[in-house]
């Protein structure tokens, strides 16, 4: 695939708008033209909202002409995973069943970004019903990783990661049930963030597993990610990079991490991140979460996703699940037939770990894990079962998590930091500092 232009950071756009080097309308027209061209290969967008985008861009341009922007996201192009409602726009959740679904109310997460002046370019491809991690969508096309032809961008928010990595938008929103924001971020070499689950409103978002679901954002740099999440979470002030943010930071390492087989590049990145943190003044120490078993905990989360997902889709579509693929139906029917004992077992395993979060973070500030055990792989290869072994822990704990790219010579590799539930501000400050972490 062809070489990408430089990423459109929110700070760079603000400066360009303020200096009159460009304006939101010109920028939006250019992005729409590029999206039309690139999407033929990527299949990242399933709906382009050109009229709405230009309408929002004109309004933003008028504010900039008066030197009165709404804030740091005014005029910034964004896109949404297609399970996030926007009035007047289809919201399919990646299914044929919802191809005619037109929501009557916009999701809160979108409305907050819209109110901040961000420009919506359209809706993004996803794994069908958000239950999967390749974004090989049977209805809307196989989404490609822009960094290597024929490879997956991950999922289920694969279109979100592909659009950011290909610089089709500055910000993208996704949803994350077992890593569905951070796995694509890892495979596409961008930043991903999910907040404390209890702080995120999911109003206007098609659910999969209410126990695990959380919406999050993707961006090409940590500062943009922090700006977006502070807007979505309705925080009062924007974080700024802090030169001493790493000094004395207590970084926890779980011994079970090495129970998961990692690609050599991933293991090297995890070790290099530990070394870099120590060099910057952080303190590394063992952490304890004795009931966490990466593979079995991931399987319990998958069971919960299947049976809670079945509850939603059977209510929405009826017992035959019309409009869903055979593979998705099989997973949902399996979840629907789970015995009450197995449902209670998966719920007890997840809520039991969640109850241990306060003890886990009692003596550490953040937990360091790889984001995925492997790098992106060809769409023609079977998906590794272990993709979510590390990523789903944040969902199980209801904790905020920040994934970030690490230096490598090949396909992108990524690590993630988890903080205690409620400590989103800490992670967003670290997101800003990560922009110069490897310098």
C-alpha positions as CSV (number, residue, x, y, z in Angstrom):
1,X,0.0,0.0,0.0
2,X,1.2,3.5,-0.7
3,X,3.1,5.7,1.7
4,X,0.9,7.7,4.1
5,X,1.0,11.5,4.6
6,X,1.9,12.8,8.0
7,X,-0.7,12.3,10.7
8,X,-3.2,15.1,11.3
9,X,-2.7,15.8,14.9
10,X,-5.2,18.0,16.7
11,X,-2.5,20.4,17.8
12,X,-1.1,20.8,14.3
13,X,-4.6,21.4,12.9
14,X,-5.3,24.1,15.6
15,X,-2.1,25.8,14.7
16,X,-2.8,25.7,11.0
17,X,-6.3,27.0,11.5
18,X,-5.1,29.8,13.8
19,X,-2.5,30.9,11.3
20,X,-4.8,30.7,8.3
21,X,-2.7,28.0,6.6
22,X,-5.8,26.0,6.0
23,X,-9.4,25.9,7.2
24,X,-11.8,23.1,8.4
25,X,-13.7,23.1,5.1
26,X,-10.6,22.6,2.9
27,X,-9.2,20.0,5.3
28,X,-12.5,18.1,5.3
29,X,-12.8,18.2,1.5
30,X,-9.3,16.8,1.3
31,X,-10.0,14.1,3.8
32,X,-13.2,13.0,2.1
33,X,-11.4,12.8,-1.2
34,X,-8.6,10.7,0.3
35,X,-11.1,8.5,2.0
36,X,-12.9,7.9,-1.2
37,X,-9.7,6.8,-2.8
38,X,-8.2,4.7,0.0
39,X,-11.3,3.0,1.1
40,X,-11.4,1.0,-2.1
41,X,-8.5,-1.0,-0.7
42,X,-9.0,-0.6,3.1
43,X,-12.7,-1.1,3.6
44,X,-12.3,1.0,6.7
45,X,-15.5,3.1,6.2
46,X,-18.9,1.6,5.7
47,X,-20.7,5.0,5.5
48,X,-19.2,8.4,4.6
49,X,-21.2,11.4,5.9
50,X,-19.9,14.0,3.4
51,X,-22.9,16.4,3.7
52,X,-22.8,16.4,7.5
53,X,-19.1,16.6,7.6
54,X,-19.1,19.7,5.4
55,X,-21.9,21.3,7.3
56,X,-19.9,20.8,10.6
57,X,-16.7,22.0,8.8
58,X,-18.4,25.3,7.7
59,X,-19.6,25.9,11.2
60,X,-16.1,25.3,12.6
61,X,-14.5,27.5,9.9
62,X,-16.8,30.4,11.0
63,X,-15.7,30.0,14.6
64,X,-12.0,29.9,13.6
65,X,-12.5,33.0,11.4
66,X,-13.8,34.8,14.5
67,X,-10.9,33.4,16.6
68,X,-13.5,31.7,18.8
69,X,-13.0,27.9,18.5
70,X,-14.9,25.7,20.9
71,X,-11.7,24.1,22.2
72,X,-8.9,21.8,21.2
73,X,-11.1,19.5,19.1
74,X,-12.8,22.2,17.0
75,X,-12.3,21.3,13.3
76,X,-10.7,17.9,14.1
77,X,-11.9,15.1,11.8
78,X,-13.2,11.9,13.5
79,X,-15.1,8.8,12.7
80,X,-17.1,6.3,14.6
81,X,-17.3,2.5,14.8
82,X,-20.6,1.5,13.3
83,X,-22.3,0.4,16.5
84,X,-22.4,4.0,17.8
85,X,-25.7,5.8,17.0
86,X,-25.9,9.1,15.1
87,X,-29.3,10.6,14.2
88,X,-29.9,10.4,10.5
89,X,-27.2,7.9,9.8
90,X,-27.4,4.1,9.5
91,X,-26.0,2.1,12.5
92,X,-25.6,-1.5,11.5
93,X,-23.3,-3.0,14.2
94,X,-21.6,-4.7,11.3
95,X,-24.6,-6.8,10.5
96,X,-27.0,-7.2,7.6
97,X,-29.8,-7.5,10.2
98,X,-29.4,-3.8,11.0
99,X,-28.7,-2.4,7.5
100,X,-31.9,-0.3,7.7
101,X,-31.6,0.7,11.3
102,X,-31.7,4.5,11.7
103,X,-31.4,5.6,15.3
104,X,-33.6,8.4,16.6
105,X,-31.1,9.7,19.1
106,X,-27.3,10.1,18.9
107,X,-25.0,8.3,21.4
108,X,-23.7,10.5,24.2
109,X,-20.1,9.8,23.3
110,X,-20.6,11.2,19.8
111,X,-22.7,14.1,21.0
112,X,-19.9,15.3,23.4
113,X,-17.3,15.3,20.6
114,X,-19.8,17.0,18.2
115,X,-20.5,19.7,20.8
116,X,-16.7,20.2,21.0
117,X,-16.6,21.0,17.3
118,X,-15.2,17.7,16.0
119,X,-16.2,16.9,12.4
120,X,-17.8,13.5,11.7
121,X,-16.5,11.9,8.5
122,X,-18.5,8.7,8.8
123,X,-19.0,5.3,10.3
124,X,-16.3,2.6,10.4
125,X,-16.1,-1.1,9.6
126,X,-16.1,-3.6,12.5
127,X,-16.3,-7.3,13.2
128,X,-19.9,-8.5,12.9
129,X,-21.8,-7.6,16.1
130,X,-18.4,-6.8,17.7
131,X,-17.9,-10.5,18.5
132,X,-14.5,-11.2,17.0
133,X,-11.1,-9.7,16.5
134,X,-10.2,-9.6,12.8
135,X,-12.8,-7.3,11.2
136,X,-13.3,-9.8,8.3
137,X,-16.9,-8.6,7.9
138,X,-19.1,-10.8,5.7
139,X,-21.4,-7.9,4.8
140,X,-19.2,-4.8,4.5
141,X,-15.9,-6.2,3.4
142,X,-12.6,-7.5,4.8
143,X,-11.0,-4.5,6.5
144,X,-7.2,-4.3,5.8
145,X,-4.3,-3.2,7.9
146,X,-2.9,-0.2,6.1
147,X,0.6,-1.2,7.2
148,X,0.7,-4.5,5.4
149,X,-1.5,-5.6,2.5
150,X,-3.7,-8.6,3.2
151,X,-3.3,-8.4,7.0
152,X,-5.9,-7.9,9.6
153,X,-6.2,-4.6,11.5
154,X,-7.6,-6.5,14.4
155,X,-11.0,-6.2,15.8
156,X,-13.7,-5.7,16.6
157,X,-12.9,-2.0,16.1
158,X,-10.7,-2.7,13.1
159,X,-12.0,0.0,10.9
160,X,-11.3,2.5,13.7
161,X,-7.6,1.5,13.9
162,X,-7.2,1.3,10.1
163,X,-8.7,4.8,9.6
164,X,-6.4,6.4,12.2
165,X,-3.3,4.5,11.0
166,X,-4.0,5.5,7.4
167,X,-4.5,9.1,8.5
168,X,-8.1,9.2,7.2
169,X,-9.1,10.8,10.5
170,X,-7.4,12.3,13.6
171,X,-9.6,10.5,16.1
172,X,-11.8,7.4,16.0
173,X,-14.1,5.9,18.5
174,X,-14.6,2.2,19.1
175,X,-15.9,-0.2,21.7
176,X,-14.0,-2.7,23.7
177,X,-15.4,-5.9,25.3
178,X,-12.3,-8.1,25.4
179,X,-9.7,-5.7,23.9
180,X,-11.6,-4.6,20.8
181,X,-10.1,-1.0,20.9
182,X,-6.6,-2.0,22.1
183,X,-6.0,-5.1,19.9
184,X,-6.6,-3.1,16.7
185,X,-4.5,-0.2,18.1
186,X,-1.7,-2.7,18.7
187,X,-1.9,-4.3,15.2
188,X,-2.0,-0.9,13.5
189,X,0.6,0.9,15.5
190,X,-1.6,3.6,17.1
191,X,-2.7,4.6,20.6
192,X,-5.8,3.2,22.2
193,X,-7.6,4.0,25.5
194,X,-10.6,2.7,27.4
195,X,-11.8,4.4,30.6
196,X,-13.0,3.0,33.8
197,X,-16.1,1.2,32.8
198,X,-18.2,2.8,35.5
199,X,-17.3,6.3,34.2
200,X,-18.4,5.7,30.6
201,X,-21.9,6.1,29.4
202,X,-22.9,3.5,26.8
203,X,-26.2,5.2,25.9
204,X,-26.7,4.9,22.2
205,X,-24.2,2.1,21.6
206,X,-25.3,-1.3,20.4
207,X,-24.3,-3.7,23.2
208,X,-22.5,-7.0,23.2
209,X,-21.8,-7.7,26.9
210,X,-22.9,-5.0,29.3
211,X,-20.7,-6.5,32.0
212,X,-17.6,-6.0,29.9
213,X,-18.4,-3.4,27.3
214,X,-16.8,0.1,27.3
215,X,-16.3,2.7,24.6
216,X,-12.9,4.1,23.9
217,X,-10.8,6.1,21.5
218,X,-7.9,5.7,19.1
219,X,-5.4,8.3,17.9
220,X,-2.0,8.5,16.4
221,X,-0.5,10.2,19.5
222,X,-1.2,10.3,23.2
223,X,-2.1,13.9,23.5
224,X,-4.9,13.7,20.9
225,X,-6.1,10.6,22.7
226,X,-6.2,12.5,26.0
227,X,-8.0,15.4,24.5
228,X,-10.7,13.1,23.1
229,X,-11.2,11.1,26.2
230,X,-11.3,14.2,28.5
231,X,-14.1,15.5,26.3
232,X,-16.0,12.2,26.2
233,X,-15.6,11.8,30.0
234,X,-16.6,15.4,30.5
235,X,-13.5,16.3,32.5
236,X,-12.9,19.9,33.3
237,X,-9.3,20.4,32.1
238,X,-7.0,19.1,29.4
239,X,-3.8,17.2,30.5
240,X,-0.4,18.5,29.5
241,X,2.8,16.5,29.2
242,X,4.8,16.4,32.4
243,X,8.6,15.9,32.2
244,X,8.7,14.2,35.6
245,X,5.6,12.1,35.2
246,X,7.6,8.8,35.3
247,X,9.7,9.7,38.4
248,X,8.7,7.4,41.2
249,X,5.9,5.8,39.3
250,X,5.3,2.3,40.8
251,X,4.9,-0.1,37.9
252,X,3.6,-3.6,38.6
253,X,4.4,-6.8,36.8
254,X,2.2,-9.9,37.0
255,X,4.1,-13.2,37.1
256,X,1.4,-14.9,35.0
257,X,2.4,-12.7,32.0
258,X,5.0,-15.1,31.0
259,X,2.5,-18.0,31.0
260,X,1.4,-16.7,27.6
261,X,3.5,-17.5,24.6
262,X,4.6,-14.3,23.1
263,X,6.1,-13.5,19.7
264,X,9.8,-12.6,20.1
265,X,9.1,-9.0,19.0
266,X,6.4,-8.6,21.6
267,X,8.5,-10.1,24.4
268,X,11.4,-7.8,23.4
269,X,9.0,-4.7,23.4
270,X,7.7,-5.6,26.9
271,X,11.2,-6.0,28.3
272,X,12.4,-2.8,26.5
273,X,9.4,-0.9,28.0
274,X,10.4,-2.0,31.5
275,X,13.9,-0.9,31.0
276,X,12.9,2.5,29.6
277,X,10.5,3.1,32.6
278,X,13.4,2.3,35.0
279,X,15.7,4.7,33.1
280,X,13.1,7.4,33.4
281,X,12.8,7.0,37.2
282,X,10.0,4.5,37.6
283,X,10.1,1.7,40.1
284,X,9.3,-1.8,39.0
285,X,7.9,-4.4,41.4
286,X,5.9,-7.6,41.4
287,X,2.2,-7.4,41.5
288,X,-0.3,-10.0,42.7
289,X,-3.6,-11.1,41.2
290,X,-3.6,-14.8,42.1
291,X,-6.9,-15.7,40.5
292,X,-5.9,-14.4,37.1
293,X,-5.2,-17.2,34.6
294,X,-4.8,-15.5,31.2
295,X,-6.2,-18.2,29.0
296,X,-9.0,-19.4,31.3
297,X,-10.0,-15.9,32.3
298,X,-10.2,-15.0,28.6
299,X,-12.5,-18.0,28.0
300,X,-14.8,-17.0,30.9
301,X,-15.0,-13.5,29.3
302,X,-15.8,-15.0,26.0
303,X,-18.6,-17.1,27.5
304,X,-20.1,-14.0,29.1
305,X,-19.9,-12.2,25.7
306,X,-21.6,-15.0,24.0
307,X,-24.5,-15.4,26.5
308,X,-25.0,-11.7,27.1
309,X,-24.7,-11.1,23.4
310,X,-27.3,-13.8,22.8
311,X,-29.7,-12.2,25.2
312,X,-29.5,-8.9,23.3
313,X,-29.7,-10.2,19.7
314,X,-32.4,-12.7,20.4
315,X,-34.5,-9.9,21.8
316,X,-33.7,-7.7,18.9
317,X,-34.2,-10.2,16.1
318,X,-36.1,-13.2,17.3
319,X,-35.3,-16.8,17.7
320,X,-33.9,-17.4,14.2
321,X,-31.5,-14.4,14.3
322,X,-32.3,-13.3,10.7
323,X,-29.6,-11.2,9.0
324,X,-26.7,-12.6,11.0
325,X,-23.9,-14.8,9.5
326,X,-23.9,-18.5,10.2
327,X,-20.7,-18.2,12.2
328,X,-22.1,-15.5,14.5
329,X,-25.4,-17.4,14.9
330,X,-23.4,-20.4,16.0
331,X,-21.6,-18.4,18.7
332,X,-24.8,-16.8,19.9
333,X,-26.9,-20.0,19.9
334,X,-24.1,-21.6,22.0
335,X,-24.3,-18.7,24.4
336,X,-28.1,-18.9,24.6
337,X,-27.9,-22.6,25.4
338,X,-25.4,-22.3,28.3
339,X,-26.8,-23.7,31.5
340,X,-27.5,-21.4,34.4
341,X,-24.6,-23.0,36.2
342,X,-22.1,-22.1,33.4
343,X,-23.5,-18.6,33.2
344,X,-23.2,-18.1,36.9
345,X,-19.7,-19.6,36.8
346,X,-18.4,-17.2,34.2
347,X,-20.0,-14.3,36.0
348,X,-18.5,-15.4,39.3
349,X,-15.1,-15.7,37.8
350,X,-15.2,-12.2,36.3
351,X,-16.8,-10.4,39.2
352,X,-14.4,-12.3,41.6
353,X,-11.4,-10.9,39.8
354,X,-13.1,-7.4,39.6
355,X,-13.4,-7.4,43.4
356,X,-9.7,-7.9,43.6
357,X,-8.8,-4.8,41.7
358,X,-8.3,-2.6,44.8
359,X,-5.9,-5.1,46.2
360,X,-4.0,-5.4,43.0
361,X,-3.4,-1.6,42.8
362,X,-2.9,-1.1,46.6
363,X,0.9,-1.0,46.2
364,X,1.3,0.0,42.5
365,X,0.2,2.9,40.4
366,X,0.0,1.1,37.0
367,X,0.2,-2.4,35.7
368,X,2.4,-3.1,32.6
369,X,1.4,-5.8,30.1
370,X,1.9,-6.5,26.4
371,X,-1.3,-5.5,24.6
372,X,-1.4,-8.7,22.4
373,X,0.9,-11.7,22.4
374,X,1.4,-11.5,18.7
375,X,1.5,-9.0,15.8
376,X,-1.0,-8.7,13.0
377,X,-1.4,-11.7,10.8
378,X,-2.8,-12.4,7.3
379,X,-6.5,-12.6,6.9
380,X,-6.0,-16.0,5.4
381,X,-4.5,-17.4,8.6
382,X,-6.7,-18.6,11.5
383,X,-7.0,-16.1,14.3
384,X,-4.8,-17.0,17.4
385,X,-6.9,-18.0,20.3
386,X,-4.7,-16.0,22.6
387,X,-5.2,-12.5,21.0
388,X,-7.2,-11.2,24.0
389,X,-5.3,-13.0,26.8
390,X,-3.7,-9.7,28.0
391,X,-6.2,-7.2,26.7
392,X,-9.4,-8.6,28.3
393,X,-8.0,-8.2,31.8
394,X,-8.9,-4.5,31.9
395,X,-12.5,-5.3,30.9
396,X,-12.7,-8.0,33.6
397,X,-11.4,-5.5,36.2
398,X,-13.5,-2.6,34.9
399,X,-10.2,-0.7,34.8
400,X,-8.9,2.0,32.5
401,X,-6.2,0.9,30.0
402,X,-3.9,2.7,27.6
403,X,-2.2,0.9,24.8
404,X,0.8,2.4,23.0
405,X,3.2,1.4,20.1
406,X,6.7,0.4,20.9
407,X,9.8,0.6,18.6
408,X,10.3,-2.5,16.4
409,X,11.7,-3.4,13.0
410,X,8.7,-5.2,11.7
411,X,4.9,-5.1,12.2
412,X,3.7,-2.9,15.1
413,X,4.1,-4.2,18.6
414,X,2.4,-2.6,21.6
415,X,2.3,-2.5,25.4
416,X,-0.5,-1.3,27.7
417,X,-0.7,0.3,31.1
418,X,-3.7,-0.4,33.4
419,X,-4.6,1.8,36.4
420,X,-7.0,1.2,39.2
421,X,-10.7,1.9,38.4
422,X,-11.2,5.7,38.7
423,X,-7.6,6.6,37.9
424,X,-8.3,7.7,34.3
425,X,-6.6,11.1,34.8
426,X,-3.4,9.4,35.7
427,X,-3.4,7.3,32.6
428,X,-4.3,10.3,30.4
429,X,-1.4,12.2,31.8
430,X,0.8,9.2,30.9
431,X,-0.7,9.2,27.4
432,X,0.6,12.7,26.9
433,X,4.1,11.8,28.2
434,X,4.3,8.7,26.0
435,X,4.6,11.0,23.0
436,X,8.2,11.5,24.0
437,X,8.7,8.3,25.9
438,X,11.1,6.7,23.4
439,X,13.0,9.9,22.5
